[in-house]
Amino acid sequence: MKLNLFRPLWIGLLLLPASFLVGACKSGQPHNLPAIEFTKIPPSAQGGREKVDRIEGRVVGASRGQRVVIYAHSGAWWVQPTVADPYTPLRADSTWSAETHLGYEYAALLVGPEYKPPPTMDALPPRGGGVVEAAVVKGAGPTIFAPTKPVKFSGYDWDVRTIASDRGGSSHPYRGENAWTDSDGALHLRISKVSDDWSCAEVVLNRSLGYGTYVLVVRDTSQFEPATVLSMTTFDEWGGDQSYREMDAEVSRWGDATSKSNAQYVIEPYYQPGNVYQFGVPSGKITFSMQWEAGRVKFKTVRGDSRDAAASVVAEHEFTSGVPSPSQERVQLFFYIVASDKNPLQHENEVVLEKFQYLP
């Protein structure tokens, strides 16, 4: 992930202790704490702005002035139903009901009147700072995934996203038409205009590869506008205990046309000292590689094609702290927009990825 909309809001959040979570129904509670119950649970589904449902429950032992804040989990925890309307009041009979976008799991926080809920979080907060109690429940039924468009690239099967995302600080549609391969097998990713909105591109490898070396050959990126982001990312939807196993090689100025750096390597959480390494990439073809081993990951960028032994090194950096272990992570290729007041996107943008390679 990249410096995108999630990150500024994750700073300072702590991982939730296991003892803090409760199931769909009331479980053992200390005598002096309220209990949160769920009476209606939405389905387990990949998040997006297209579908909503109702979530309902009750609170036993709440105090005057307290209210509920709902979060849905899909890649991150997203406040519901909207950032502008994040509070769900308690009725006189202590029940509550709210509209929510869908997620894999749902959280209900009982909060005091002073609590200001972040729009999105990497992990739920512990008790304190306005959070009185919390309950988490899995979505009902088998998980429903949004439809995708298949595409073959470099001998691998990928899924193209077709639903909207809030990645980058504002919601945009993601269209299957924004990702395709040409007659030479190169993958094209495009940011295009749809009515009055920009649409972005995301493709996800359909399986996990684990430890090894990941290579991505990219044609010229010098034409990118400051608000565009190209990212090669590993991400595990279920890997919250290891910051979603997210590691990134990215090209972007993050909306700042004056930035001297236009690329970076990241391991999450990005806000930990030493977890971001920024540099500049030149015009012309470049090759990113990520060598992932137990306890270490080494990123490298060279000019031209990595098959050229004489290719000059642009940047390289090794991380040895907080490096995740493999599980269900998949490679994701993004071409999207970050919110920028100074340098909003002006034109359609396109990038060509010549080759993806994995070496065990």
C-alpha positions in Angstrom: 0.0 0.0 0.0 1.8 3.0 -0.7 1.0 6.3 0.7 -2.7 6.5 0.0 -5.8 7.5 1.8 -5.5 4.9 4.5 -2.2 5.8 5.8 -2.5 9.2 7.4 -5.5 7.8 9.4 -3.6 4.8 10.6 -1.0 6.6 12.5 -0.9 5.7 16.2 -3.5 3.0 16.0 -2.7 -0.1 18.0 -3.5 -3.7 17.3 -6.6 -4.9 19.1 -5.9 -7.4 21.9 -7.6 -10.7 21.4 -9.4 -10.4 24.8 -11.1 -7.2 23.5 -13.1 -9.0 20.8 -16.4 -10.6 21.4 -18.6 -12.7 19.1 -22.0 -12.3 17.6 -23.7 -12.7 20.9 -22.9 -11.4 24.4 -19.9 -13.1 25.9 -18.2 -12.9 29.3 -17.8 -9.3 30.3 -16.3 -7.6 33.4 -19.1 -6.5 35.6 -18.5 -2.8 35.1 -18.5 -2.9 31.2 -21.5 -2.7 28.9 -22.2 -5.6 26.6 -22.8 -5.2 22.8 -24.9 -7.7 21.0 -25.7 -8.2 17.3 -29.3 -9.1 16.3 -29.0 -8.7 12.5 -25.7 -9.3 10.7 -25.1 -8.4 7.0 -23.6 -10.9 4.7 -19.8 -11.4 4.4 -18.9 -9.7 1.1 -16.1 -7.8 -0.6 -16.6 -4.1 0.2 -17.6 -1.4 -2.3 -19.9 1.5 -2.5 -22.4 -0.4 -4.7 -24.2 -2.5 -2.0 -25.5 -1.7 1.5 -27.4 -3.6 4.1 -28.6 -3.1 7.7 -26.8 -4.1 10.8 -28.7 -4.1 14.1 -28.1 -4.9 17.8 -28.5 -3.7 21.4 -26.2 -2.5 24.2 -26.7 -3.6 27.8 -25.5 -1.2 30.4 -24.8 1.9 28.3 -24.6 5.3 29.9 -26.3 8.6 28.9 -24.6 10.3 26.0 -23.0 7.1 24.6 -23.6 6.0 21.1 -22.4 3.4 18.6 -20.0 3.6 15.7 -20.1 0.9 13.0 -17.1 -0.2 10.9 -17.0 -2.7 8.1 -13.8 -4.6 7.3 -12.7 -5.0 3.7 -9.0 -4.4 3.3 -9.2 -1.9 6.1 -11.9 -0.9 8.7 -14.3 1.6 7.1 -16.6 3.8 9.2 -20.3 3.4 8.3 -22.6 4.4 6.8 -20.5 7.5 5.7 -17.7 9.7 6.9 -20.1 12.6 7.2 -22.6 10.5 9.3 -20.6 8.1 11.5 -22.7 7.9 14.7 -25.6 5.5 15.3 -27.8 6.6 18.3 -29.1 4.2 20.9 -32.9 4.0 21.2 -34.8 4.2 24.4 -34.9 0.4 24.6 -31.0 0.2 24.1 -31.3 -1.1 20.5 -29.4 0.3 17.5 -29.7 0.0 13.8 -27.6 1.4 11.0 -27.0 1.1 7.2 -23.6 -0.3 6.3 -21.6 -1.1 3.2 -20.6 -4.7 3.1 -17.5 -6.2 4.5 -16.0 -9.5 5.6 -16.6 -8.7 9.2 -18.3 -5.9 11.2 -17.4 -4.0 14.4 -19.7 -2.0 16.7 -17.9 0.5 19.0 -19.7 1.9 22.0 -18.2 5.4 22.4 -18.5 8.5 24.5 -19.7 11.9 23.1 -16.1 13.1 22.8 -15.0 10.3 20.4 -14.1 11.3 16.8 -14.1 8.2 14.6 -11.4 7.9 11.9 -12.9 7.3 8.4 -10.7 4.2 8.1 -8.3 2.2 10.3 -5.8 -0.5 9.9 -6.8 -2.0 13.3 -9.5 -1.2 15.7 -8.6 0.9 18.7 -8.4 -0.5 22.3 -10.6 0.7 25.1 -9.9 4.3 26.2 -9.8 7.6 24.4 -13.5 7.6 24.1 -14.0 3.9 23.2 -16.0 2.2 26.0 -16.5 -1.2 24.5 -16.4 -3.0 21.1 -17.7 -6.2 19.5 -16.7 -7.8 16.3 -18.6 -10.3 14.2 -18.0 -12.2 11.0 -20.3 -11.5 8.1 -23.2 -13.9 7.7 -22.9 -16.8 5.3 -20.2 -17.7 2.7 -18.2 -14.7 1.5 -19.5 -13.0 -1.6 -16.9 -11.6 -3.9 -17.5 -8.9 -6.5 -17.5 -9.9 -10.2 -14.1 -9.5 -11.9 -12.9 -9.6 -15.5 -10.2 -12.3 -16.2 -7.0 -11.3 -18.0 -3.8 -13.3 -18.8 -0.5 -11.5 -18.4 3.0 -13.0 -18.5 1.6 -16.5 -18.3 -0.4 -15.8 -15.1 -4.2 -15.5 -14.5 -5.3 -12.1 -13.1 -8.6 -10.7 -12.0 -9.5 -7.1 -13.0 -11.5 -5.1 -10.4 -15.0 -3.9 -11.5 -16.3 -2.1 -8.4 -15.5 1.2 -6.9 -12.8 1.9 -4.3 -11.9 4.7 -1.9 -8.2 4.2 -2.5 -6.3 7.4 -2.8 -8.5 9.6 -0.6 -11.7 9.7 -2.8 -14.1 7.2 -4.2 -13.7 6.3 -7.9 -15.1 3.5 -10.1 -12.8 0.7 -11.2 -13.6 -0.6 -14.7 -12.7 -3.9 -16.4 -12.1 -1.9 -19.6 -9.2 -0.1 -17.9 -7.0 -3.2 -18.0 -6.1 -5.3 -21.1 -3.2 -7.0 -22.9 -2.1 -6.1 -26.4 -0.9 -8.4 -29.2 2.6 -8.5 -27.7 1.3 -9.6 -24.3 2.0 -6.3 -22.5 -0.6 -5.3 -19.9 -2.1 -1.8 -20.3 -3.6 0.0 -17.2 -5.6 3.2 -17.8 -7.2 6.0 -15.8 -10.1 7.2 -17.9 -13.0 9.6 -17.7 -16.5 8.2 -17.2 -19.2 10.9 -17.2 -17.8 13.4 -14.7 -15.7 10.9 -12.8 -12.3 9.3 -13.2 -12.1 5.5 -13.3 -9.1 3.5 -12.3 -7.5 0.1 -12.8 -6.6 -2.8 -10.5 -5.6 -6.3 -11.4 -5.0 -9.1 -8.8 -3.0 -12.3 -9.2 -5.4 -15.2 -8.6 -3.1 -17.1 -6.3 -0.4 -16.6 -3.7 3.2 -17.1 -4.6 5.1 -16.7 -1.3 8.8 -16.2 -0.8 10.8 -15.5 -4.0 11.7 -12.7 -6.4 9.0 -10.6 -8.1 9.9 -8.7 -11.2 7.9 -6.0 -13.0 9.1 -4.3 -16.2 7.4 -0.9 -16.8 7.6 1.3 -19.9 8.2 5.1 -19.5 6.5 6.7 -16.5 7.7 10.2 -17.0 4.4 11.3 -18.5 2.5 10.5 -15.2 0.6 13.4 -13.7 1.4 14.1 -10.0 -1.9 12.7 -8.8 -1.4 9.2 -10.4 0.0 6.2 -8.6 1.4 3.0 -10.1 1.9 0.3 -7.5 3.0 -3.3 -7.3 1.8 -4.6 -4.0 1.5 -7.8 -2.0 -1.7 -7.8 0.1 -3.5 -10.4 2.3 -7.1 -9.5 3.1 -6.9 -11.7 6.2 -3.5 -10.8 7.4 -4.2 -8.0 9.8 -1.9 -9.5 12.4 1.0 -8.8 9.9 -0.2 -5.5 8.5 -1.9 -7.4 5.7 1.5 -8.6 4.5 1.7 -5.4 2.4 4.9 -4.6 0.7 5.0 -2.0 -2.2 7.1 -0.7 -5.1 5.4 2.5 -6.3 5.8 5.3 -8.8 4.0 8.6 -7.7 4.5 12.1 -6.6 1.4 11.8 -4.4 -0.2 14.9 -5.8 2.8 17.1 -5.2 4.3 18.4 -8.5 7.3 19.8 -6.7 8.4 16.5 -5.1 11.9 15.5 -5.9 11.1 11.8 -5.3 8.7 10.0 -7.6 9.1 6.5 -6.4 9.3 4.5 -3.1 9.6 1.1 -1.5 7.3 0.4 1.5 6.6 -2.3 4.0 3.6 -1.8 6.3 3.0 -0.2 8.7 4.4 2.7 6.7 4.5 5.0 9.7 7.1 2.9 11.5 10.6 4.6 11.2 12.6 3.1 8.4 9.6 1.5 6.6 9.6 3.8 3.6 12.5 4.4 1.2 12.0 7.2 -1.4 13.9 7.8 -4.6 13.6 9.1 -8.1 13.1 7.1 -11.3 14.3 8.3 -14.7 12.4 8.4 -17.9 12.4 5.4 -20.1 11.9 1.7 -19.4 12.5 0.6 -15.8 12.4 -2.8 -13.9 11.4 -3.2 -10.3 12.3 -6.3 -8.4 11.4 -7.5 -4.9 13.4 -10.4 -3.4 11.4 -11.8 -0.4 13.0 -14.2 2.1 12.4 -15.1 5.7 13.1 -12.0 7.7 14.2 -9.8 4.8 13.0 -8.2 1.6 15.3 -6.5 -0.9 13.9 -4.0 -3.5 15.8 -3.0 -6.5 15.1 -0.8 -9.5 17.3 -0.7 -12.7 17.1 1.1 -16.0 15.8 -0.9 -18.9 15.0 -4.6 -18.8 16.3 -6.7 -15.9 17.5 -9.3 -18.4 20.3 -7.0 -19.4 23.2 -7.8 -17.0 24.7 -4.3 -17.7 21.5 -2.5 -16.6 22.4 0.4 -14.3 21.0 0.5 -10.8 18.6 3.3 -10.0 17.9 2.4 -6.4 18.0 -0.6 -4.0 17.1 -1.0 -0.4 16.7 -3.9 2.0 14.3 -4.1 4.9 15.0 -6.5 7.8 12.6 -5.4 10.4 8.8 -6.2 10.4 9.1 -8.3 7.2 6.0 -10.5 7.0 5.9 -14.3 6.4 3.8 -15.7 3.5 0.2 -16.8 3.8 -2.7 -15.8 1.5 -1.1 -12.6 0.1 -1.5 -11.9 -3.6 0.2 -9.5 -6.0 -1.9 -6.5 -6.9 -1.1 -4.0 -9.7 -2.8 -0.7 -9.3 -3.1 2.5 -11.4 -5.1 5.0 -9.5 -5.5 8.6 -8.3 -4.7 10.3 -5.0 -6.8 13.3 -3.9 -4.9 16.5 -4.6 -6.2 20.0 -4.2 -3.0 21.5 -5.8 -2.6 19.1 -8.7 -5.9 17.3 -9.4 -5.8 15.0 -12.4 -6.3 16.8 -15.7 -6.1 14.1 -18.4 -6.4 10.4 -19.0 -3.2 8.5 -18.1 -2.0 5.1 -19.3 0.9 2.8 -18.3 2.3 -0.3 -20.1 3.7 -3.2 -18.1 5.8 -5.3 -20.4 6.4 -8.3 -18.1 5.7 -9.8 -14.7 8.1 -12.6 -13.5 8.3 -14.7 -10.4 11.4 -16.7 -9.5 11.0 -19.1 -6.5 
